[in-house]
Amino acid sequence: MTSKLSIALAPGDGIGPEIMDATLELFKAAGVDKHADFVPVEMGAGVFAKGNSRGMTDQAIRTVEDCGILFKGPMETPKGGGGKSINVTARKLWSAYANYRVFKSLPGVDTVYSRAGMKIDMCIVRENIEDTYGAVEHRLTSDMIQCKRLISGPGSDEVHRFAWQTARKLGLKKVHCGHKANIMKMTDGMFLDRFRAASKDFPEIEAADIIVDALCMNLVVRPQEFQMVVLPNLQGDIVSDLCAGLVGGLGFAPSANIGNHIAIFEAVHGTAPDIAGRGIANPTSLILSGLMMLRHVCLLREAALIENALLATLESGVHTGDFGDKSKPAVNTKQYTHAIIERLGSGPKTVPSITVPEAAEHCHVRPPRPMGQTMIRTFKNVVTHVVGCDIYLDTPLAPVSVAEEMQRACQDTPFKLTLMSNRGTQVWPTGSVYTECVDYYRVRFELRDGVVPGSFGQARCVALMDKIAESFTVCSYELLRTFDGVKGYSLAQGQ
């Protein structure tokens, strides 16, 4: 017999403790406690209130890292102050790079699609670390604020590999990549390219891609056409909430965050402070997230027993106040949980039951603790050459005046002024008088004709920036390089 599994437990804020108590009572009734011990950790509003901007204690971090699994309720993000979202912090701190959410039509949960007889059964895999969730933001000028969007090859590879492996395990026939590579040709272009590269190892599954705005429309109009969609972080966040709406809301949407060493299973709905402490909250989302956790550690029998009982309960019309047949009285959280417990060993009649396998021990094996932070790489031995720089200026001058100054600045250097843009739109050497400008310019310098790429490094670019900084406020600077002969920078709109 294997030793018991230790799972870090953070009940959450608002309704979190109530729905967590209900879920653990259900798990105990199904025999989960024979295989797992839940270890409480301090995370959430109480920790923020003590001045800890991470929202979790040092001991909580050590416990989660020792356990390798965190089961958490909804948590409050502080309004104002320096505290960041604890949900995002946890995912990024422990490199839980894939957010995996499953959306299924449930009996007793009335939606537009259930009334139309349309069954929804799909999942979203969202990259969980990068994109605008790097939260790298700066105020550049009086009128301009920047948020950097970060997409990496290794980060894309990790989430795509998880998506394809999960699709194979589920027996799916088709996986879509949602993206905006028609506009963000380098960031989303990278994400889409790595999706296609990963697909080659899974030839039995069809690979498709779709622009994210068209995806949103089609998810509403024809959701049955999608089995799995993998997306970058921000787009995935939006699309996964859209999909929750298809099946009745966030109260029926389970969520897992999977990394190589640590996995987090959580309810993704809010803390609902208006009903906290009243004992009427709906625990379904947390229960479903818990089932994902049980399956993650191979407690398949317990997961199947609980899911069948939950389906049978919903099918019977038992409901909390936030959903269900309003002609039938709503039950409270405890009554709802006890109704599920009473049906353990039973299954639904109107939807397929989950096959209940033989009992087995948990299969969770922690990988060795890393000796240090791991560098992950996709592209190696790439030949790069410096071919110029983009210098970003804070100035209220008109484009023509800025261009005159920049042309003087680059005299007697290896560079020539080739482009000026404002909010991403070209304003020099050509542009429109109808293009409104703000006090923030991108000024591009590229090698003069006859200067060989690779003949010098970035020091000449820095020297040019230093010269310009004598007369202008330089907000930021980006080196322009080629990678194996391919430009590593984009054109401006209108260029």
FENCOR-V21375 format. One record per backbone hydrogen bond with DSSP energy under -0.5 kcal/mol. NH is the residue of the N-H (numbers start at 1). CO is the residue of the C=O. If there is no record, write none. Layout:
NH/CO + NH/CO
This chain:
5/35 + 7/5 + 7/37 + 8/69 + 9/39 + 10/71 + 13/74 + 15/271 + 16/13 + 19/15 + 20/16 + 21/17 + 22/18 + 23/19 + 24/20 + 25/21 + 26/22 + 27/23 + 28/24 + 29/25 + 30/26 + 31/28 + 32/27 + 34/31 + 35/32 + 36/32 + 37/5 + 39/7 + 39/37 + 40/38 + 41/9 + 43/41 + 44/55 + 47/44 + 48/44 + 49/45 + 50/46 + 50/47 + 51/48 + 52/47 + 53/51 + 55/52 + 57/42 + 61/57 + 62/58 + 63/59 + 64/60 + 65/61 + 66/62 + 67/63 + 68/64 + 70/263 + 71/8 + 72/70 + 72/265 + 73/10 + 78/76 + 80/78 + 84/53 + 89/85 + 90/86 + 91/87 + 92/88 + 93/89 + 94/90 + 95/92 + 96/91 + 97/95 + 98/258 + 99/97 + 99/126 + 100/98 + 100/256 + 101/99 + 101/124 + 102/254 + 103/122 + 105/120 + 109/106 + 110/108 + 115/111 + 116/112 + 117/114 + 118/113 + 119/117 + 122/103 + 123/227 + 124/101 + 125/229 + 126/99 + 126/124 + 127/231 + 128/97 + 131/150 + 133/130 + 134/131 + 135/132 + 137/135 + 138/146 + 140/138 + 140/144 + 141/144 + 146/138 + 148/136 + 150/131 + 150/148 + 151/149 + 156/152 + 157/153 + 158/154 + 159/155 + 160/156 + 161/157 + 162/158 + 163/159 + 164/160 + 165/161 + 166/162 + 167/163 + 168/164 + 169/165 + 170/166 + 171/167 + 171/168 + 172/167 + 175/206 + 176/228 + 177/208 + 178/176 + 178/230 + 179/210 + 183/180 + 184/180 + 185/183 + 188/184 + 189/184 + 190/186 + 191/187 + 192/188 + 193/189 + 194/190 + 195/191 + 196/192 + 197/193 + 198/194 + 199/195 + 200/196 + 200/197 + 201/198 + 202/199 + 205/202 + 206/173 + 208/175 + 210/177 + 212/179 + 215/211 + 216/212 + 217/213 + 218/214 + 219/215 + 220/216 + 221/217 + 222/218 + 225/222 + 226/223 + 229/123 + 230/176 + 231/125 + 236/232 + 237/233 + 238/234 + 239/235 + 240/236 + 241/237 + 242/238 + 243/239 + 244/240 + 245/241 + 246/242 + 246/243 + 247/243 + 247/244 + 248/245 + 249/244 + 252/249 + 253/250 + 254/102 + 254/252 + 255/266 + 256/100 + 257/264 + 258/98 + 258/256 + 259/262 + 260/95 + 263/68 + 264/257 + 265/70 + 266/255 + 267/72 + 268/253 + 275/272 + 276/272 + 278/275 + 283/281 + 285/251 + 287/283 + 288/284 + 289/285 + 290/286 + 291/287 + 292/288 + 293/289 + 294/290 + 295/291 + 296/292 + 297/293 + 298/295 + 299/294 + 300/298 + 303/299 + 304/300 + 305/301 + 306/302 + 307/303 + 308/304 + 309/305 + 310/306 + 311/307 + 312/308 + 313/309 + 314/310 + 315/311 + 316/312 + 317/314 + 318/313 + 323/320 + 326/324 + 328/325 + 331/319 + 333/279 + 336/332 + 337/333 + 338/334 + 339/335 + 340/336 + 341/337 + 342/338 + 343/339 + 343/340 + 344/341 + 346/343 + 357/355 + 363/297 + 365/363 + 376/374 + 380/378 + 384/382 + 385/482 + 387/480 + 388/480 + 389/445 + 390/478 + 391/389 + 391/443 + 392/476 + 393/391 + 393/441 + 394/473 + 395/393 + 395/439 + 402/398 + 403/399 + 404/400 + 405/401 + 406/402 + 407/403 + 408/404 + 409/405 + 410/406 + 411/408 + 413/410 + 416/446 + 418/444 + 419/444 + 420/428 + 421/442 + 422/425 + 423/440 + 425/422 + 426/493 + 427/420 + 428/420 + 435/432 + 436/434 + 440/438 + 441/393 + 442/421 + 443/391 + 443/441 + 444/419 + 444/442 + 445/389 + 446/416 + 447/387 + 448/414 + 451/448 + 452/450 + 454/386 + 455/452 + 460/457 + 462/458 + 463/459 + 464/460 + 465/461 + 466/462 + 467/463 + 468/464 + 469/465 + 470/467 + 471/468 + 472/468 + 473/394 + 474/472 + 475/392 + 475/473 + 476/392 + 478/390 + 480/388 + 481/479 + 482/385 + 483/486 + 484/383 + 484/482 + 486/483 + 488/481 + 493/424 + 495/492
